[in-house]
């Protein structure tokens, strides 16, 4: 079964509700990417890769508001 944008949005919102911690969110995105590897929509795959680099350091961090904007844009697409 394909890991959908709708599922990803729901899961990402849960992560943000736990607090904005870029390294934790990046680690979560990386784990989800590996868990669903081969079953991810190509557009979503690119987004997940962008997020899992958050765990690599502050130079790769998104702001909390940028993550929320990402969620909103994904909801509009979905």
PyMOL Python script that loads the backbone (N, CA, C, O; Angstrom):
from pymol import cmd

cmd.read_pdbstr("""\
ATOM      1  N   UNK A   1       0.841  -1.184   0.000  1.00  0.00           N
ATOM      2  CA  UNK A   1       0.000   0.000   0.000  1.00  0.00           C
ATOM      3  C   UNK A   1       0.885   1.247   0.000  1.00  0.00           C
ATOM      4  O   UNK A   1       1.878   1.318   0.725  1.00  0.00           O
ATOM      5  N   UNK A   2       0.514   2.216  -0.815  1.00  0.00           N
ATOM      6  CA  UNK A   2       1.273   3.453  -0.940  1.00  0.00           C
ATOM      7  C   UNK A   2       1.068   4.357   0.278  1.00  0.00           C
ATOM      8  O   UNK A   2      -0.049   4.517   0.771  1.00  0.00           O
ATOM      9  N   UNK A   3       2.161   4.940   0.748  1.00  0.00           N
ATOM     10  CA  UNK A   3       2.100   5.932   1.824  1.00  0.00           C
ATOM     11  C   UNK A   3       1.683   7.243   1.173  1.00  0.00           C
ATOM     12  O   UNK A   3       2.441   7.830   0.401  1.00  0.00           O
ATOM     13  N   UNK A   4       0.491   7.694   1.482  1.00  0.00           N
ATOM     14  CA  UNK A   4      -0.091   8.848   0.798  1.00  0.00           C
ATOM     15  C   UNK A   4       0.291  10.176   1.455  1.00  0.00           C
ATOM     16  O   UNK A   4       0.745  10.224   2.598  1.00  0.00           O
ATOM     17  N   UNK A   5       0.090  11.247   0.692  1.00  0.00           N
ATOM     18  CA  UNK A   5       0.302  12.589   1.239  1.00  0.00           C
ATOM     19  C   UNK A   5      -0.636  12.832   2.412  1.00  0.00           C
ATOM     20  O   UNK A   5      -0.259  13.464   3.400  1.00  0.00           O
ATOM     21  N   UNK A   6      -1.869  12.321   2.296  1.00  0.00           N
ATOM     22  CA  UNK A   6      -2.850  12.510   3.371  1.00  0.00           C
ATOM     23  C   UNK A   6      -2.338  11.887   4.669  1.00  0.00           C
ATOM     24  O   UNK A   6      -2.429  12.503   5.731  1.00  0.00           O
ATOM     25  N   UNK A   7      -1.806  10.682   4.590  1.00  0.00           N
ATOM     26  CA  UNK A   7      -1.258  10.025   5.780  1.00  0.00           C
ATOM     27  C   UNK A   7      -0.045  10.790   6.305  1.00  0.00           C
ATOM     28  O   UNK A   7       0.115  10.977   7.511  1.00  0.00           O
ATOM     29  N   UNK A   8       0.802  11.226   5.379  1.00  0.00           N
ATOM     30  CA  UNK A   8       1.996  11.959   5.764  1.00  0.00           C
ATOM     31  C   UNK A   8       1.638  13.260   6.483  1.00  0.00           C
ATOM     32  O   UNK A   8       2.233  13.591   7.508  1.00  0.00           O
ATOM     33  N   UNK A   9       0.673  13.988   5.948  1.00  0.00           N
ATOM     34  CA  UNK A   9       0.232  15.243   6.569  1.00  0.00           C
ATOM     35  C   UNK A   9      -0.250  14.980   7.994  1.00  0.00           C
ATOM     36  O   UNK A   9       0.121  15.699   8.923  1.00  0.00           O
ATOM     37  N   UNK A  10      -1.064  13.964   8.160  1.00  0.00           N
ATOM     38  CA  UNK A  10      -1.577  13.612   9.493  1.00  0.00           C
ATOM     39  C   UNK A  10      -0.417  13.307  10.438  1.00  0.00           C
ATOM     40  O   UNK A  10      -0.384  13.797  11.567  1.00  0.00           O
ATOM     41  N   UNK A  11       0.529  12.500   9.973  1.00  0.00           N
ATOM     42  CA  UNK A  11       1.672  12.127  10.802  1.00  0.00           C
ATOM     43  C   UNK A  11       2.576  13.314  11.112  1.00  0.00           C
ATOM     44  O   UNK A  11       3.067  13.437  12.234  1.00  0.00           O
ATOM     45  N   UNK A  12       2.801  14.182  10.141  1.00  0.00           N
ATOM     46  CA  UNK A  12       3.638  15.362  10.365  1.00  0.00           C
ATOM     47  C   UNK A  12       2.980  16.313  11.362  1.00  0.00           C
ATOM     48  O   UNK A  12       3.666  16.904  12.195  1.00  0.00           O
ATOM     49  N   UNK A  13       1.674  16.464  11.285  1.00  0.00           N
ATOM     50  CA  UNK A  13       0.967  17.309  12.256  1.00  0.00           C
ATOM     51  C   UNK A  13       1.149  16.774  13.674  1.00  0.00           C
ATOM     52  O   UNK A  13       1.332  17.545  14.616  1.00  0.00           O
ATOM     53  N   UNK A  14       1.100  15.469  13.820  1.00  0.00           N
ATOM     54  CA  UNK A  14       1.316  14.853  15.139  1.00  0.00           C
ATOM     55  C   UNK A  14       2.720  15.193  15.643  1.00  0.00           C
ATOM     56  O   UNK A  14       2.904  15.521  16.815  1.00  0.00           O
ATOM     57  N   UNK A  15       3.698  15.113  14.753  1.00  0.00           N
ATOM     58  CA  UNK A  15       5.071  15.441  15.145  1.00  0.00           C
ATOM     59  C   UNK A  15       5.189  16.902  15.573  1.00  0.00           C
ATOM     60  O   UNK A  15       5.860  17.207  16.559  1.00  0.00           O
ATOM     61  N   UNK A  16       4.547  17.797  14.845  1.00  0.00           N
ATOM     62  CA  UNK A  16       4.593  19.219  15.224  1.00  0.00           C
ATOM     63  C   UNK A  16       3.853  19.483  16.522  1.00  0.00           C
ATOM     64  O   UNK A  16       4.248  20.355  17.296  1.00  0.00           O
ATOM     65  N   UNK A  17       2.775  18.733  16.771  1.00  0.00           N
ATOM     66  CA  UNK A  17       2.048  18.885  18.026  1.00  0.00           C
ATOM     67  C   UNK A  17       2.908  18.492  19.236  1.00  0.00           C
ATOM     68  O   UNK A  17       2.684  18.967  20.350  1.00  0.00           O
ATOM     69  N   UNK A  18       3.886  17.625  18.998  1.00  0.00           N
ATOM     70  CA  UNK A  18       4.804  17.221  20.065  1.00  0.00           C
ATOM     71  C   UNK A  18       5.838  18.300  20.354  1.00  0.00           C
ATOM     72  O   UNK A  18       6.561  18.227  21.348  1.00  0.00           O
ATOM     73  N   UNK A  19       5.905  19.291  19.488  1.00  0.00           N
ATOM     74  CA  UNK A  19       6.839  20.400  19.659  1.00  0.00           C
ATOM     75  C   UNK A  19       7.757  20.509  18.463  1.00  0.00           C
ATOM     76  O   UNK A  19       8.041  19.523  17.783  1.00  0.00           O
ATOM     77  N   UNK A  20       8.219  21.726  18.216  1.00  0.00           N
ATOM     78  CA  UNK A  20       9.101  21.950  17.082  1.00  0.00           C
ATOM     79  C   UNK A  20      10.537  21.644  17.496  1.00  0.00           C
ATOM     80  O   UNK A  20      11.203  22.454  18.140  1.00  0.00           O
ATOM     81  N   UNK A  21      10.992  20.466  17.114  1.00  0.00           N
ATOM     82  CA  UNK A  21      12.367  20.032  17.352  1.00  0.00           C
ATOM     83  C   UNK A  21      12.891  19.504  16.015  1.00  0.00           C
ATOM     84  O   UNK A  21      12.631  18.353  15.663  1.00  0.00           O
ATOM     85  N   UNK A  22      13.621  20.328  15.270  1.00  0.00           N
ATOM     86  CA  UNK A  22      14.034  19.948  13.923  1.00  0.00           C
ATOM     87  C   UNK A  22      14.750  18.598  13.829  1.00  0.00           C
ATOM     88  O   UNK A  22      14.474  17.814  12.920  1.00  0.00           O
ATOM     89  N   UNK A  23      15.662  18.324  14.755  1.00  0.00           N
ATOM     90  CA  UNK A  23      16.387  17.045  14.680  1.00  0.00           C
ATOM     91  C   UNK A  23      15.440  15.864  14.865  1.00  0.00           C
ATOM     92  O   UNK A  23      15.567  14.856  14.171  1.00  0.00           O
ATOM     93  N   UNK A  24      14.498  15.979  15.789  1.00  0.00           N
ATOM     94  CA  UNK A  24      13.538  14.899  16.022  1.00  0.00           C
ATOM     95  C   UNK A  24      12.641  14.723  14.802  1.00  0.00           C
ATOM     96  O   UNK A  24      12.392  13.597  14.373  1.00  0.00           O
ATOM     97  N   UNK A  25      12.157  15.821  14.245  1.00  0.00           N
ATOM     98  CA  UNK A  25      11.294  15.751  13.064  1.00  0.00           C
ATOM     99  C   UNK A  25      12.072  15.182  11.873  1.00  0.00           C
ATOM    100  O   UNK A  25      11.539  14.378  11.108  1.00  0.00           O
ATOM    101  N   UNK A  26      13.321  15.596  11.721  1.00  0.00           N
ATOM    102  CA  UNK A  26      14.155  15.048  10.654  1.00  0.00           C
ATOM    103  C   UNK A  26      14.380  13.553  10.816  1.00  0.00           C
ATOM    104  O   UNK A  26      14.315  12.791   9.851  1.00  0.00           O
ATOM    105  N   UNK A  27      14.644  13.151  12.038  1.00  0.00           N
ATOM    106  CA  UNK A  27      14.840  11.727  12.323  1.00  0.00           C
ATOM    107  C   UNK A  27      13.559  10.939  12.045  1.00  0.00           C
ATOM    108  O   UNK A  27      13.602   9.859  11.457  1.00  0.00           O
ATOM    109  N   UNK A  28      12.429  11.483  12.471  1.00  0.00           N
ATOM    110  CA  UNK A  28      11.137  10.841  12.209  1.00  0.00           C
ATOM    111  C   UNK A  28      10.911  10.699  10.703  1.00  0.00           C
ATOM    112  O   UNK A  28      10.519   9.631  10.233  1.00  0.00           O
ATOM    113  N   UNK A  29      11.158  11.776   9.943  1.00  0.00           N
ATOM    114  CA  UNK A  29      10.950  11.738   8.492  1.00  0.00           C
ATOM    115  C   UNK A  29      11.844  10.679   7.850  1.00  0.00           C
ATOM    116  O   UNK A  29      11.419   9.966   6.941  1.00  0.00           O
ATOM    117  N   UNK A  30      13.082  10.583   8.329  1.00  0.00           N
ATOM    118  CA  UNK A  30      14.009   9.588   7.794  1.00  0.00           C
ATOM    119  C   UNK A  30      13.513   8.169   8.079  1.00  0.00           C
ATOM    120  O   UNK A  30      13.543   7.308   7.200  1.00  0.00           O
ATOM    121  N   UNK A  31      13.060   7.934   9.300  1.00  0.00           N
ATOM    122  CA  UNK A  31      12.529   6.617   9.659  1.00  0.00           C
ATOM    123  C   UNK A  31      11.302   6.271   8.823  1.00  0.00           C
ATOM    124  O   UNK A  31      11.153   5.136   8.372  1.00  0.00           O
ATOM    125  N   UNK A  32      10.427   7.247   8.619  1.00  0.00           N
ATOM    126  CA  UNK A  32       9.220   7.005   7.820  1.00  0.00           C
ATOM    127  C   UNK A  32       9.596   6.724   6.370  1.00  0.00           C
ATOM    128  O   UNK A  32       8.997   5.864   5.724  1.00  0.00           O
ATOM    129  N   UNK A  33      10.572   7.439   5.867  1.00  0.00           N
ATOM    130  CA  UNK A  33      11.044   7.230   4.500  1.00  0.00           C
ATOM    131  C   UNK A  33      11.557   5.798   4.330  1.00  0.00           C
ATOM    132  O   UNK A  33      11.206   5.113   3.369  1.00  0.00           O
ATOM    133  N   UNK A  34      12.384   5.360   5.266  1.00  0.00           N
ATOM    134  CA  UNK A  34      12.930   3.999   5.185  1.00  0.00           C
ATOM    135  C   UNK A  34      11.836   2.950   5.365  1.00  0.00           C
ATOM    136  O   UNK A  34      11.834   1.924   4.684  1.00  0.00           O
ATOM    137  N   UNK A  35      10.913   3.210   6.278  1.00  0.00           N
ATOM    138  CA  UNK A  35       9.826   2.263   6.544  1.00  0.00           C
ATOM    139  C   UNK A  35       8.924   2.078   5.322  1.00  0.00           C
ATOM    140  O   UNK A  35       8.475   0.967   5.041  1.00  0.00           O
ATOM    141  N   UNK A  36       8.663   3.155   4.606  1.00  0.00           N
ATOM    142  CA  UNK A  36       7.740   3.118   3.464  1.00  0.00           C
ATOM    143  C   UNK A  36       8.471   3.101   2.109  1.00  0.00           C
ATOM    144  O   UNK A  36       7.843   3.265   1.064  1.00  0.00           O
ATOM    145  N   UNK A  37       9.779   2.905   2.131  1.00  0.00           N
ATOM    146  CA  UNK A  37      10.583   2.938   0.915  1.00  0.00           C
ATOM    147  C   UNK A  37       9.989   2.035  -0.171  1.00  0.00           C
ATOM    148  O   UNK A  37       9.644   0.879   0.073  1.00  0.00           O
ATOM    149  N   UNK A  38       9.884   2.595  -1.361  1.00  0.00           N
ATOM    150  CA  UNK A  38       9.308   1.856  -2.484  1.00  0.00           C
ATOM    151  C   UNK A  38       7.796   1.961  -2.574  1.00  0.00           C
ATOM    152  O   UNK A  38       7.187   1.486  -3.532  1.00  0.00           O
ATOM    153  N   UNK A  39       7.186   2.594  -1.557  1.00  0.00           N
ATOM    154  CA  UNK A  39       5.732   2.737  -1.539  1.00  0.00           C
ATOM    155  C   UNK A  39       5.330   4.196  -1.294  1.00  0.00           C
ATOM    156  O   UNK A  39       4.289   4.480  -0.702  1.00  0.00           O
ATOM    157  N   UNK A  40       6.176   5.106  -1.763  1.00  0.00           N
ATOM    158  CA  UNK A  40       5.957   6.535  -1.540  1.00  0.00           C
ATOM    159  C   UNK A  40       5.780   7.219  -2.889  1.00  0.00           C
ATOM    160  O   UNK A  40       6.554   6.984  -3.816  1.00  0.00           O
ATOM    161  N   UNK A  41       4.765   8.064  -2.996  1.00  0.00           N
ATOM    162  CA  UNK A  41       4.563   8.900  -4.178  1.00  0.00           C
ATOM    163  C   UNK A  41       5.835   9.723  -4.411  1.00  0.00           C
ATOM    164  O   UNK A  41       6.440  10.218  -3.459  1.00  0.00           O
ATOM    165  N   UNK A  42       6.235   9.866  -5.670  1.00  0.00           N
ATOM    166  CA  UNK A  42       7.488  10.556  -6.013  1.00  0.00           C
ATOM    167  C   UNK A  42       7.556  11.973  -5.443  1.00  0.00           C
ATOM    168  O   UNK A  42       8.593  12.371  -4.912  1.00  0.00           O
ATOM    169  N   UNK A  43       6.479  12.730  -5.544  1.00  0.00           N
ATOM    170  CA  UNK A  43       6.453  14.091  -4.984  1.00  0.00           C
ATOM    171  C   UNK A  43       6.654  14.065  -3.477  1.00  0.00           C
ATOM    172  O   UNK A  43       7.382  14.892  -2.927  1.00  0.00           O
ATOM    173  N   UNK A  44       6.012  13.121  -2.815  1.00  0.00           N
ATOM    174  CA  UNK A  44       6.131  13.001  -1.363  1.00  0.00           C
ATOM    175  C   UNK A  44       7.539  12.571  -0.984  1.00  0.00           C
ATOM    176  O   UNK A  44       8.079  13.020   0.027  1.00  0.00           O
ATOM    177  N   UNK A  45       8.125  11.716  -1.779  1.00  0.00           N
ATOM    178  CA  UNK A  45       9.490  11.252  -1.511  1.00  0.00           C
ATOM    179  C   UNK A  45      10.454  12.438  -1.446  1.00  0.00           C
ATOM    180  O   UNK A  45      11.298  12.502  -0.552  1.00  0.00           O
ATOM    181  N   UNK A  46      10.332  13.366  -2.379  1.00  0.00           N
ATOM    182  CA  UNK A  46      11.203  14.547  -2.391  1.00  0.00           C
ATOM    183  C   UNK A  46      11.003  15.393  -1.136  1.00  0.00           C
ATOM    184  O   UNK A  46      11.969  15.908  -0.575  1.00  0.00           O
ATOM    185  N   UNK A  47       9.772  15.537  -0.702  1.00  0.00           N
ATOM    186  CA  UNK A  47       9.470  16.310   0.503  1.00  0.00           C
ATOM    187  C   UNK A  47      10.076  15.630   1.728  1.00  0.00           C
ATOM    188  O   UNK A  47      10.659  16.288   2.590  1.00  0.00           O
ATOM    189  N   UNK A  48       9.934  14.311   1.796  1.00  0.00           N
ATOM    190  CA  UNK A  48      10.480  13.576   2.934  1.00  0.00           C
ATOM    191  C   UNK A  48      12.000  13.695   2.988  1.00  0.00           C
ATOM    192  O   UNK A  48      12.569  13.853   4.068  1.00  0.00           O
ATOM    193  N   UNK A  49      12.656  13.622   1.841  1.00  0.00           N
ATOM    194  CA  UNK A  49      14.113  13.775   1.806  1.00  0.00           C
ATOM    195  C   UNK A  49      14.503  15.175   2.284  1.00  0.00           C
ATOM    196  O   UNK A  49      15.461  15.329   3.041  1.00  0.00           O
ATOM    197  N   UNK A  50      13.765  16.188   1.847  1.00  0.00           N
ATOM    198  CA  UNK A  50      14.026  17.556   2.319  1.00  0.00           C
ATOM    199  C   UNK A  50      13.902  17.646   3.833  1.00  0.00           C
ATOM    200  O   UNK A  50      14.665  18.367   4.477  1.00  0.00           O
ATOM    201  N   UNK A  51      12.952  16.925   4.402  1.00  0.00           N
ATOM    202  CA  UNK A  51      12.753  16.984   5.848  1.00  0.00           C
ATOM    203  C   UNK A  51      13.775  16.169   6.620  1.00  0.00           C
ATOM    204  O   UNK A  51      14.196  16.579   7.702  1.00  0.00           O
ATOM    205  N   UNK A  52      14.182  15.031   6.090  1.00  0.00           N
ATOM    206  CA  UNK A  52      15.087  14.250   6.919  1.00  0.00           C
ATOM    207  C   UNK A  52      16.490  14.830   7.003  1.00  0.00           C
ATOM    208  O   UNK A  52      17.274  14.402   7.850  1.00  0.00           O
ATOM    209  N   UNK A  53      16.826  15.788   6.155  1.00  0.00           N
ATOM    210  CA  UNK A  53      18.112  16.462   6.340  1.00  0.00           C
ATOM    211  C   UNK A  53      18.073  17.446   7.515  1.00  0.00           C
ATOM    212  O   UNK A  53      19.115  17.971   7.908  1.00  0.00           O
ATOM    213  N   UNK A  54      16.906  17.698   8.071  1.00  0.00           N
ATOM    214  CA  UNK A  54      16.814  18.559   9.262  1.00  0.00           C
ATOM    215  C   UNK A  54      17.679  18.020  10.393  1.00  0.00           C
ATOM    216  O   UNK A  54      18.191  18.786  11.209  1.00  0.00           O
ATOM    217  N   UNK A  55      17.841  16.701  10.441  1.00  0.00           N
ATOM    218  CA  UNK A  55      18.614  16.103  11.518  1.00  0.00           C
ATOM    219  C   UNK A  55      20.118  16.328  11.348  1.00  0.00           C
ATOM    220  O   UNK A  55      20.892  16.010  12.251  1.00  0.00           O
ATOM    221  N   UNK A  56      20.538  16.867  10.214  1.00  0.00           N
ATOM    222  CA  UNK A  56      21.962  17.044   9.927  1.00  0.00           C
ATOM    223  C   UNK A  56      22.557  18.318  10.522  1.00  0.00           C
ATOM    224  O   UNK A  56      23.779  18.464  10.565  1.00  0.00           O
ATOM    225  N   UNK A  57      21.722  19.230  10.975  1.00  0.00           N
ATOM    226  CA  UNK A  57      22.270  20.417  11.614  1.00  0.00           C
ATOM    227  C   UNK A  57      21.456  21.661  11.342  1.00  0.00           C
ATOM    228  O   UNK A  57      20.564  21.668  10.494  1.00  0.00           O
ATOM    229  N   UNK A  58      21.780  22.725  12.080  1.00  0.00           N
ATOM    230  CA  UNK A  58      20.992  23.955  12.002  1.00  0.00           C
ATOM    231  C   UNK A  58      20.990  24.615  10.628  1.00  0.00           C
ATOM    232  O   UNK A  58      20.053  25.344  10.300  1.00  0.00           O
ATOM    233  N   UNK A  59      22.014  24.376   9.825  1.00  0.00           N
ATOM    234  CA  UNK A  59      22.052  24.997   8.501  1.00  0.00           C
ATOM    235  C   UNK A  59      20.984  24.441   7.570  1.00  0.00           C
ATOM    236  O   UNK A  59      20.709  25.023   6.520  1.00  0.00           O
ATOM    237  N   UNK A  60      20.377  23.309   7.954  1.00  0.00           N
ATOM    238  CA  UNK A  60      19.335  22.687   7.137  1.00  0.00           C
ATOM    239  C   UNK A  60      17.928  22.860   7.717  1.00  0.00           C
ATOM    240  O   UNK A  60      16.949  22.392   7.137  1.00  0.00           O
ATOM    241  N   UNK A  61      17.837  23.528   8.852  1.00  0.00           N
ATOM    242  CA  UNK A  61      16.555  23.628   9.554  1.00  0.00           C
ATOM    243  C   UNK A  61      15.538  24.477   8.818  1.00  0.00           C
ATOM    244  O   UNK A  61      15.866  25.496   8.211  1.00  0.00           O
ATOM    245  N   UNK A  62      14.284  24.025   8.892  1.00  0.00           N
ATOM    246  CA  UNK A  62      13.124  24.812   8.486  1.00  0.00           C
ATOM    247  C   UNK A  62      12.595  25.460   9.760  1.00  0.00           C
ATOM    248  O   UNK A  62      12.750  24.903  10.847  1.00  0.00           O
ATOM    249  N   UNK A  63      11.988  26.603   9.641  1.00  0.00           N
ATOM    250  CA  UNK A  63      11.321  27.190  10.792  1.00  0.00           C
ATOM    251  C   UNK A  63      10.000  26.437  11.019  1.00  0.00           C
ATOM    252  O   UNK A  63       9.502  25.761  10.119  1.00  0.00           O
ATOM    253  N   UNK A  64       9.453  26.561  12.207  1.00  0.00           N
ATOM    254  CA  UNK A  64       8.158  25.947  12.493  1.00  0.00           C
ATOM    255  C   UNK A  64       7.084  26.467  11.561  1.00  0.00           C
ATOM    256  O   UNK A  64       6.215  25.713  11.125  1.00  0.00           O
ATOM    257  N   UNK A  65       7.141  27.763  11.251  1.00  0.00           N
ATOM    258  CA  UNK A  65       6.131  28.343  10.359  1.00  0.00           C
ATOM    259  C   UNK A  65       6.294  27.809   8.930  1.00  0.00           C
ATOM    260  O   UNK A  65       5.302  27.633   8.222  1.00  0.00           O
ATOM    261  N   UNK A  66       7.528  27.551   8.503  1.00  0.00           N
ATOM    262  CA  UNK A  66       7.738  26.988   7.165  1.00  0.00           C
ATOM    263  C   UNK A  66       7.172  25.565   7.087  1.00  0.00           C
ATOM    264  O   UNK A  66       6.622  25.173   6.058  1.00  0.00           O
ATOM    265  N   UNK A  67       7.304  24.798   8.167  1.00  0.00           N
ATOM    266  CA  UNK A  67       6.718  23.451   8.181  1.00  0.00           C
ATOM    267  C   UNK A  67       5.197  23.517   8.127  1.00  0.00           C
ATOM    268  O   UNK A  67       4.558  22.711   7.451  1.00  0.00           O
ATOM    269  N   UNK A  68       4.627  24.470   8.834  1.00  0.00           N
ATOM    270  CA  UNK A  68       3.164  24.624   8.805  1.00  0.00           C
ATOM    271  C   UNK A  68       2.692  25.052   7.417  1.00  0.00           C
ATOM    272  O   UNK A  68       1.644  24.606   6.950  1.00  0.00           O
ATOM    273  N   UNK A  69       3.471  25.923   6.755  1.00  0.00           N
ATOM    274  CA  UNK A  69       3.151  26.323   5.372  1.00  0.00           C
ATOM    275  C   UNK A  69       3.220  25.122   4.438  1.00  0.00           C
ATOM    276  O   UNK A  69       2.401  24.982   3.530  1.00  0.00           O
ATOM    277  N   UNK A  70       4.201  24.261   4.666  1.00  0.00           N
ATOM    278  CA  UNK A  70       4.337  23.042   3.866  1.00  0.00           C
ATOM    279  C   UNK A  70       3.081  22.171   4.022  1.00  0.00           C
ATOM    280  O   UNK A  70       2.541  21.663   3.039  1.00  0.00           O
ATOM    281  N   UNK A  71       2.631  22.010   5.256  1.00  0.00           N
ATOM    282  CA  UNK A  71       1.422  21.217   5.520  1.00  0.00           C
ATOM    283  C   UNK A  71       0.235  21.823   4.789  1.00  0.00           C
ATOM    284  O   UNK A  71      -0.526  21.107   4.138  1.00  0.00           O
ATOM    285  N   UNK A  72       0.069  23.142   4.893  1.00  0.00           N
ATOM    286  CA  UNK A  72      -1.054  23.803   4.221  1.00  0.00           C
ATOM    287  C   UNK A  72      -1.010  23.601   2.715  1.00  0.00           C
ATOM    288  O   UNK A  72      -2.040  23.342   2.093  1.00  0.00           O
ATOM    289  N   UNK A  73       0.185  23.717   2.121  1.00  0.00           N
ATOM    290  CA  UNK A  73       0.293  23.548   0.675  1.00  0.00           C
ATOM    291  C   UNK A  73      -0.012  22.101   0.267  1.00  0.00           C
ATOM    292  O   UNK A  73      -0.614  21.864  -0.780  1.00  0.00           O
ATOM    293  N   UNK A  74       0.401  21.146   1.088  1.00  0.00           N
ATOM    294  CA  UNK A  74       0.107  19.738   0.797  1.00  0.00           C
ATOM    295  C   UNK A  74      -1.389  19.446   0.925  1.00  0.00           C
ATOM    296  O   UNK A  74      -1.945  18.652   0.167  1.00  0.00           O
ATOM    297  N   UNK A  75      -2.029  20.099   1.893  1.00  0.00           N
ATOM    298  CA  UNK A  75      -3.473  19.906   2.073  1.00  0.00           C
ATOM    299  C   UNK A  75      -4.239  20.451   0.861  1.00  0.00           C
ATOM    300  O   UNK A  75      -5.228  19.860   0.428  1.00  0.00           O
ATOM    301  N   UNK A  76      -3.778  21.570   0.327  1.00  0.00           N
ATOM    302  CA  UNK A  76      -4.426  22.160  -0.849  1.00  0.00           C
ATOM    303  C   UNK A  76      -4.268  21.225  -2.059  1.00  0.00           C
ATOM    304  O   UNK A  76      -5.206  21.035  -2.834  1.00  0.00           O
ATOM    305  N   UNK A  77      -3.066  20.645  -2.208  1.00  0.00           N
ATOM    306  CA  UNK A  77      -2.815  19.722  -3.320  1.00  0.00           C
ATOM    307  C   UNK A  77      -3.653  18.450  -3.193  1.00  0.00           C
ATOM    308  O   UNK A  77      -4.086  17.872  -4.190  1.00  0.00           O
ATOM    309  N   UNK A  78      -3.868  18.036  -1.970  1.00  0.00           N
ATOM    310  CA  UNK A  78      -4.541  16.777  -1.704  1.00  0.00           C
ATOM    311  C   UNK A  78      -6.002  16.966  -1.792  1.00  0.00           C
ATOM    312  O   UNK A  78      -6.760  16.016  -1.599  1.00  0.00           O
TER     313      UNK A  78
END
""", "prot")
cmd.dss("prot")
cmd.show_as("cartoon", "prot")
cmd.util.cbc("prot")
cmd.orient("prot")
